[in-house]
Amino acid sequence: MGAAPSVKDALVQPRAAIPATASRLELIAEFVILFFGLPLGFLLSPVRLHPIPVLWCATAYCFWRIWKDESFDRKQLWNRHALRSCWAQMLLIFVLLATMIAIGVDLFAPQRLFIMVRRAPWIWLLVMALYPPLSVYPQGIIYRAFFFQRYQSLFKNRWLMIAISALVFSFVHIVFRNWLAVIFTLFGGVLFAWRYASTRSLYTSAFEHALYGCFLFTIGLGEFFYKGPR
């Protein structure tokens, strides 16, 4: 099995043409509706909605779009072998950032430390088991696999694509109505998008995303990233 492509290789990969059924204007309209209209609609809806079914509906649409796109390499939806080439780097970055976050929680909100583990250990275990497949991977389909494939003609520089991917990933977290979720996911979005661009492996990017998400729920910040129906 060959090594995963480097960041440099990923940035110079040739781009497929826009599907004949999607004009530039249609792509822009789709982008605005999906990444700005949908979060704002959810936020302002007078009806209480659960975020997970909404996420799954958006994921189904994005998955359908890339699955029918003949230029899309479906191996990118998994490609777990790419993790072998970057797990050490991934772990080092995680340890550094997780340590900083843990210190911050201990200093500014010590009452939150491991609050879910202490008060609801069975719920915590359930979150650890279900959060990656039911939330993380669907988000990866939308904000990494779909985004990079669908809008490569709009954002022709891959570093720009990484930045825009991070911005829209951060923006969707306005539905949780707190600045911490938006800021954390902006930095996380850059990291996860860069990982996907450098490995072309949604498995690897989602693994890293799940690592941080599970850590945040464990350390006591989970309520900033999930509150149930709104």
Wavefront OBJ file of the C-alpha trace (Angstrom):
o trace
v 0.000 0.000 0.000
v 1.522 3.330 -1.010
v 1.973 6.229 1.352
v -0.706 8.894 1.625
v -0.174 11.927 -0.605
v 1.647 14.865 0.930
v 0.078 18.281 1.445
v 2.071 19.561 -1.519
v 0.777 16.761 -3.724
v -2.785 17.404 -2.607
v -2.520 21.070 -3.432
v -1.462 20.448 -7.019
v -3.831 17.634 -7.893
v -5.760 18.327 -11.107
v -9.355 19.349 -10.635
v -12.294 17.730 -12.298
v -14.632 19.851 -14.368
v -17.904 21.036 -12.915
v -20.637 18.483 -13.606
v -22.632 19.508 -16.650
v -25.803 19.755 -14.572
v -24.349 22.408 -12.237
v -23.606 25.903 -13.492
v -21.429 28.292 -11.538
v -24.488 30.238 -10.446
v -26.190 27.062 -9.263
v -23.138 26.096 -7.259
v -23.007 29.508 -5.590
v -26.715 29.351 -4.754
v -26.335 25.831 -3.363
v -23.309 26.897 -1.311
v -25.130 29.878 0.220
v -28.287 27.921 0.980
v -26.526 24.895 2.428
v -23.831 26.587 4.491
v -25.540 29.826 5.517
v -29.259 29.530 4.882
v -29.683 26.177 6.609
v -27.867 27.129 9.862
v -29.680 30.463 10.046
v -33.011 28.790 9.328
v -32.365 26.280 12.100
v -31.325 29.033 14.507
v -34.346 31.234 13.809
v -36.955 28.510 13.378
v -39.996 28.956 15.666
v -40.297 25.168 15.719
v -38.048 23.232 18.085
v -35.808 21.052 15.952
v -33.330 18.349 16.829
v -29.942 19.010 15.190
v -29.073 15.396 14.415
v -31.941 14.641 11.959
v -31.254 17.975 10.239
v -27.583 16.997 9.987
v -28.497 13.618 8.514
v -30.781 15.184 5.910
v -28.016 17.556 4.813
v -25.581 14.639 4.784
v -27.899 12.566 2.604
v -28.075 15.363 0.044
v -24.301 15.876 0.019
v -23.627 12.158 -0.172
v -26.032 11.815 -3.096
v -24.292 14.660 -4.918
v -20.784 13.248 -4.659
v -21.860 9.635 -5.217
v -23.382 10.493 -8.580
v -20.331 12.564 -9.550
v -18.225 10.253 -11.722
v -15.118 12.360 -11.141
v -15.222 11.719 -7.399
v -12.917 9.008 -6.080
v -15.150 7.112 -3.684
v -12.146 5.652 -1.892
v -11.768 9.041 -0.218
v -14.903 8.324 1.810
v -12.866 5.846 3.870
v -9.220 5.193 2.909
v -8.297 4.196 6.457
v -4.745 3.224 5.497
v -3.842 6.913 5.215
v -3.941 7.124 9.008
v -0.720 5.121 9.198
v 1.336 7.944 7.738
v 0.168 10.672 10.108
v -0.973 9.124 13.385
v 2.149 10.200 15.299
v 1.849 13.812 14.141
v -1.876 13.749 14.859
v -1.318 12.431 18.362
v 1.379 15.006 19.126
v -0.856 17.903 18.054
v -3.739 16.465 20.044
v -1.707 16.085 23.227
v -0.464 19.670 23.005
v -3.889 21.190 22.314
v -5.754 18.944 24.755
v -3.299 19.879 27.505
v -3.862 23.579 26.842
v -7.644 23.137 26.891
v -7.551 21.073 30.085
v -5.426 23.713 31.810
v -7.838 26.411 30.646
v -10.859 24.542 32.029
v -9.060 23.907 35.314
v -8.169 27.592 35.654
v -11.405 29.240 34.538
v -14.141 26.658 35.116
v -12.854 23.938 37.462
v -16.409 22.934 38.342
v -16.809 21.668 34.783
v -13.883 19.243 34.838
v -15.132 15.771 33.880
v -18.667 16.790 34.847
v -20.348 14.301 32.497
v -18.033 11.470 33.544
v -18.756 12.186 37.195
v -22.492 12.799 37.011
v -23.644 10.636 34.112
v -20.999 8.026 33.265
v -23.393 5.866 31.243
v -24.451 8.817 29.106
v -20.795 9.684 28.651
v -20.062 6.155 27.439
v -23.000 6.371 25.055
v -21.698 9.662 23.655
v -18.221 8.180 23.198
v -19.716 5.292 21.206
v -22.317 7.138 19.118
v -20.857 10.596 18.559
v -18.229 9.517 15.966
v -20.522 7.562 13.592
v -23.710 9.599 14.048
v -22.286 13.119 14.132
v -18.600 13.316 13.226
v -18.634 11.248 10.056
v -21.747 12.944 8.635
v -20.102 16.322 9.272
v -17.029 15.059 7.470
v -19.091 14.162 4.424
v -20.575 17.662 4.280
v -17.634 19.876 5.213
v -14.767 17.852 3.786
v -15.648 15.242 1.124
v -18.589 17.098 -0.423
v -17.150 20.582 0.003
v -13.767 19.791 -1.547
v -15.304 17.926 -4.467
v -18.272 20.132 -5.192
v -16.732 23.596 -4.897
v -13.233 23.116 -6.232
v -14.129 25.274 -9.239
v -15.299 28.135 -7.006
v -12.297 28.142 -4.669
v -9.458 27.254 -7.002
v -6.696 27.557 -4.436
v -6.728 24.569 -2.106
v -5.525 26.626 0.851
v -8.480 28.910 0.240
v -10.709 25.842 0.213
v -9.318 24.796 3.578
v -10.022 28.265 4.984
v -13.562 28.449 3.592
v -14.298 24.910 4.746
v -13.227 25.906 8.262
v -15.298 29.096 8.165
v -18.541 27.396 7.157
v -17.885 24.556 9.607
v -17.463 27.148 12.340
v -20.507 29.123 11.203
v -22.901 26.192 11.510
v -22.115 26.068 15.232
v -23.985 29.335 15.760
v -26.971 27.051 16.325
v -25.559 26.348 19.790
v -25.700 30.055 20.661
v -22.302 30.441 22.278
v -19.015 31.925 21.142
v -16.901 29.056 22.487
v -18.342 26.534 20.018
v -17.789 28.913 17.089
v -14.169 29.708 18.005
v -13.153 26.155 18.831
v -14.657 24.786 15.627
v -12.941 27.448 13.543
v -9.531 26.173 14.631
v -10.721 22.582 14.496
v -12.164 23.151 11.047
v -8.785 24.285 9.714
v -7.102 21.218 11.170
v -9.703 18.731 9.912
v -9.894 20.272 6.439
v -6.105 20.338 6.151
v -5.968 16.710 7.232
v -8.486 15.726 4.581
v -6.684 17.738 1.896
v -3.350 16.150 2.770
v -4.559 12.534 3.043
v -7.699 12.381 0.904
v -9.048 10.149 3.643
v -12.337 10.983 5.307
v -11.641 8.222 7.814
v -8.451 9.958 8.936
v -10.020 13.404 9.112
v -13.066 12.069 10.957
v -10.848 10.130 13.355
v -9.074 13.353 14.296
v -12.377 15.212 14.568
v -13.774 12.503 16.864
v -10.636 12.610 18.986
v -11.167 16.273 19.824
v -14.937 16.024 20.093
v -14.811 13.123 22.530
v -12.164 14.941 24.528
v -14.314 18.077 24.822
v -17.271 16.038 26.064
v -14.972 14.269 28.520
v -13.197 17.345 29.881
v -16.513 19.059 30.601
v -17.230 21.313 27.613
v -19.766 19.111 25.883
v -22.770 21.287 26.657
v -21.299 24.055 24.510
v -21.439 21.769 21.469
v -24.733 19.994 21.947
v -27.979 20.978 23.669
v -30.594 18.775 22.040
v -33.692 20.198 20.318
v -33.899 23.984 19.916
l 1 2 3 4 5 6 7 8 9 10 11 12 13 14 15 16 17 18 19 20 21 22 23 24 25 26 27 28 29 30 31 32 33 34 35 36 37 38 39 40 41 42 43 44 45 46 47 48 49 50 51 52 53 54 55 56 57 58 59 60 61 62 63 64 65 66 67 68 69 70 71 72 73 74 75 76 77 78 79 80 81 82 83 84 85 86 87 88 89 90 91 92 93 94 95 96 97 98 99 100 101 102 103 104 105 106 107 108 109 110 111 112 113 114 115 116 117 118 119 120 121 122 123 124 125 126 127 128 129 130 131 132 133 134 135 136 137 138 139 140 141 142 143 144 145 146 147 148 149 150 151 152 153 154 155 156 157 158 159 160 161 162 163 164 165 166 167 168 169 170 171 172 173 174 175 176 177 178 179 180 181 182 183 184 185 186 187 188 189 190 191 192 193 194 195 196 197 198 199 200 201 202 203 204 205 206 207 208 209 210 211 212 213 214 215 216 217 218 219 220 221 222 223 224 225 226 227 228 229 230
